[in-house]
Amino acid sequence: MRALLGTLHSSSRAVSYLMGGLAIALAVAVLMTSHSVTDIANWAREVLGWSFVVMLTSLVFLALYSWVRMLQMKGAGDEVWFEAGVQAANGVTTLALTFTLLGISLGIGTLAGQELTPETIQPVIRKMTANFSLAFMTTVVGLPVSALLRGLIVVTHAHNRSVVPDRTMAGRHAIAARMEGE
């Protein structure tokens, strides 16, 4: 029961960080572009697609969940969560690059089966550039998100290591100090 409550607590904190980060990102996007939140959400749906957004959100959640677990453990056995967080952040990079290649392939594929005439050139180019937009925007979104997550995980791990040194060495020093005092 205690493990379930701990998991729910960690999940709740990770969701809170995810939603807070999303709110901040939307606020910055609204300030920078002067578009409404609805316009930005529609743009994300049209350009990035739901599959990319859902997979990105899942990987970001996994990285944040791992980070929360690392914070709770404070260096005492957080290696598994460190590795899980780094792998989730690397997964964001892989996802972004995969969708980049997919968008480029789809863009080039629109030319393959089309006969180019003066009447059809405009729709073909429009469809091709929409696919290229998917390609490059997934990279523009995914790589910085991945870098931020990786930095968060690695810096937290380094901090945990500096605050809580190797417990086996600390235990040996404590035993040696007690033996000297006897």
N, C-alpha and C positions, 0 to 999 in steps of 0.2 A: 504494500500500500504506500509505503514511504517513497519507493522508487517511482511509482506512478505520479504521486504528488510533485516530486522533484522534476519529472519530465514535463508535467503540465505547467509548472512554474517557469521552467526554462523556455518552453514553447511560447508561453504568454509574453515573456520578456522579449523574445526574438521577434514575435509578431509586432509588439509595440515599437521596437527599433525599426522594423521594416516599414511600418505605417508612418512613423515619424520621419524617416528618411524620404519616403515618397512625398509626404506633405511639404517638406523643405525643398525637394527637387521641383515639385510643381510650382511652389511659390517663386522660386528662382526663374523657372521657365516663363511664368506669367509676367514677372517683372522685366525679363530680357526681351520677350517677344510681343508683349501687349495683347496676347491672345487670351481667351478665357480658358478655364480648366476643361470645359467641354470641348473646345476646339483642339486643345492639346491631346486629350484622350482620343478624339476622332482621328487626329493625325497619327497617333501611335498605332491605332487599329488599322488604318489604311496603309501606312508605310511599313511598319514593323510586322504587323499581323498578330493574331491572338496566340498562335503557337509559340512564337518567339517570346512574347510577353509572359505567357504562362511558364515556359521553361526557365526564363531568366528570373522570374519571381521565385520559383521553386529553388533554384540554385542559390540565390541571394538569401532566402530563408535558411537553407542548410548551413551556409557560411555563418550567418548571424547566430543560429542555434549553437553551432560549434564554439563561436566566440563567447557566448553567454556561459556555456559549460566550462570553458577555460577560465573565465572570470570567477566562477563559483568554486573551482578546484584550486585556484591560486597557485598553480604550479605543481600540486601534489598529484601526479599521475594524469596530467592533462595532455600527454603525448598523442593519444588516440584522437582527441578533439582537435588538437593542432593539425594533425594530418588530415582529418576530415574537412576542416575549414579550408586548408590550402587546396585540397582536391576540389572542393566546391568552387573556390575562386578560379582555379584553373579550368573548371568546367564552364564557367562563364566565358572565358577566352575561347575555348573550343566551340562553344555554341555560337559566339559572334562570328568566328571565322568560318564555321560551317554554313551559317546563313549568308555570309558574304559570297562564298563560292556558289551556293544555291541561287542567289539572286543574279550573279553573273551568268550562270548556266541557263537560267530561265530567260534572261535578257537576250543571250545569243540564240537560244532556242526559238525565240519569236521570229527571228530572221530566217531560220532554216526552212520552215514550211510555208513561207509567204512569198507570193509573187509581188515584186515591187514594181508598181506602176505609179504614175503621178497621182492617181486617185487613192491608192492604198498606202502611200509612203507615210502620211501623217499619222494614221492610227497605229501603224507598225512601230514607228519611232516613239509614239506616246507609250505604248505597252512596254517597249524595250527599256525606256528610261524609267518607267515605274519599277521594273525589276531591278535595274541598277540602283535605284534609290533604296530599295530594300537591302541590297547588297552592302552599300556603303554606310547606311544609317545603323545597321546592326553592329558594324564594327565601331562606329563613332560612339554608340551607346555602350556596347559590351566591354570594350577594352578598358576604358576608364573605371567602370564599375568593378571589373576584375582587379585592377590595380589597387583600388581603394580597399576592397575586401582583403586582398592578399596582404597589403600593408597593415591593416587592422589586426589580422591574425598573427602575422610575424612579429609585430612590435609587442603585442600582448604576450606572446610566448616568450620573447626576450625579457620583458619586464617580469613575468612570473619566474623565470630562471634567475634573475638577479635578486629578486626579493626572497625567494625560497630556494636556497642552494640545495644541491643534491642531498636528499635526506639521509642517505647511507653515510655520507661523510660527516654530516652534522651529528648523527647518532654515534659514530666512532669517536668524534671529538668529545662529546658529552661523556661517553664511557671512560675515555682516557683521562678527562679532567676529574671525574669521580675517583678513579683509581689512584691518581696522584694525591688527592686529598686524604686518602685513608692511611 
